[in-house]
Amino acid sequence: MTMDLITLIWIAFPFLIGFIIYLIPTLDRSLALLGTIGSMAYAALLLLSNQGPLTLRLMDHFGVSLILDPLAGFFILTNALVTMAVVLYCWRTDKSTFFYAQALILHGSLNAAFACSDFISLYVALEVISISAFLLIAYSRTDRSLWVALRYLFISNVAMLFYLVGAILIYQTHHSFDFVGLRGAPTEAVSLIFLGLLVKGGVFVSGLWLPLTHAESETPVSALMSGIVVKAGIFPLVRCALLLEEINPIVRALGLSTALLGVSCAVFEKDTKRMLAFHTVSQLGFILAAPVVGGLYALTHGLVKSALFLIVGNLPSRDFKVLQQKPIDQRLWIALTIASLSISGMPLLAGFGTKALTMKELLPWQVIVMNIAALGTAISFAKFIFLPHGEPDKSAISKPENPGFWWAIGLLLGALVLGNGLYLQAYTFETIVKSVGTIGLGWLAYWFLFRKLSIKLPRVLEQFEHLVGVMSLSLVVLFWMVFV
Amino acid sequence: MLGNWVEALVLATILCGFFGIIFKKNLVMKIVSMDVMSTGVIAYYVVVASRIGFFTPILVDSQKGAYADPVPQAVILTAIVIGFSIQALMLVGVMKLARNNPTLETREIEKSNVL
């Protein structure tokens, strides 16, 4: 079988499974697992075979075009692992068939978004992602979840309308919707397309919808959203930055500002899930800051962030203040610490190698800010590491433990430890000293300064009305960035 | 000449929709404004397609004249379908929300549910 055929089958596979789940509801979980295993096998094939990028062009120059290379491979692997962990997590819960079917359709459309390299296929993939993410967020059907989901769908749909206008402007210049068409396209086309992708990917101020959406969703849905769904907006930006040198500095600058914005909000946040969500914003900045190695960074971030969301969802409270009062379960604390250490860049975990790699690929003007952002990461995760912990109080356990939880965490953290082997060249004396130093400094700063601070950042800009307004402002700013 | 006017009107429709999204307080009105905006975008695709010619691109033996570009029209069909399904989904959501938030003012909904 040729690679082309395998690719086409792989794209259709999750959708097919997703619909079969509806027909055979008793097998929902096993089928969902099968769908993710398929993607994992394909990602492994893509990463291990050194064939070079595979380019597929279905129909003519205005048809669908796909690029499959290691960059896409990393994103697909992340997608497979995160979805698998979420399916395992939900295995023993009372999630209905509908949930698994939607999860698989979401998985399939994410795969499509990571494979395509033309604006219209990307548009379709992103819209399907919005719809299935909407259904997953609104799964519990409470007023709160419905409103969070509606906001999400509304914001992303408006952004995608701008994106569509940008896409037709590109078609007008080149008579093709390919990503490379950004070269030579009018300024307004590039800024409209970027606006759509920035909002979708939660980048910089246009991504301020993200903290609320990710924090207020249910635990497994938060894990999916933060682990992989936002990356659907990030991936095309990385792809464009790699295809076109003109775009590269813009993407790097956006990454820089996003990393700083996210981390400065995360440091002051007093709510665990919101802290994680803001931190996602900052990590997306890291992916964009060094597009060449973005794939690997996305993989480690996806694994860590979904693990963290799953763990935090099982803590007794969301408020750091309350958590500091009473010791948390020892085992939960260990898992939490491993994940936190990885994301802070501790050696022996995957986060160390990827962070070192990203730092190496930075341009001189980015280095200082990104180091500050890394320090901010260490500070914000010290909040988790220094939580009091102890033997679980047997009498106090109110809800029965979910066995799927440990399967999911085992998978994600195991992959993190294994992922450490992907870039062994990082283990030089200098990088080890630097990253351990950053973590140490971050912990000191936390212990002596941030632990006692109680600054509450205003949430004005996160209000629904302002999100749309900010969108128009970012459009103007983007226009000038591209223009210059 | 005419083409430019049509294009300007279509872009004005998109802007009107967008301003509606910003300035209308009611959630249903916001969704309707979004529909206006998406109608504008769809019309823009049609305008761009008709640059080359006005005839409907149907394959026949005898050539009638300059055809409109079929690609944007084909592409926008997908967007129309996606647009109305999102619209439908949102309205269903709004129906459920309306039970406890009868005024459907976004500010009120946000205040009572999230912030």
Interface residues (C-beta under 8 A of the other chain):
Chain A: F62 I120 Y123 V124 E127 V128 S130 I131 F134 L135 A138 R141 D143 R144 L146 W147 V148 A149 L150 L153 F154 N157 V158 L161 L164 V165 I168 Y171 Q172 H175 F177 L212 E216 R459 Q463 F464 E465 V468 G469 S472
Chain B: I14 F18 I21 I22 L27 K30 I31 M34 M37 S38 V41 Y44 Y45 V48 R51 V71 P72 V75 T78 A79 I82 G83 S85 I86 L89 M90 G93 V94 K96 L97 N100 N101 T106 R107 I109 E110 N113 V114 L115
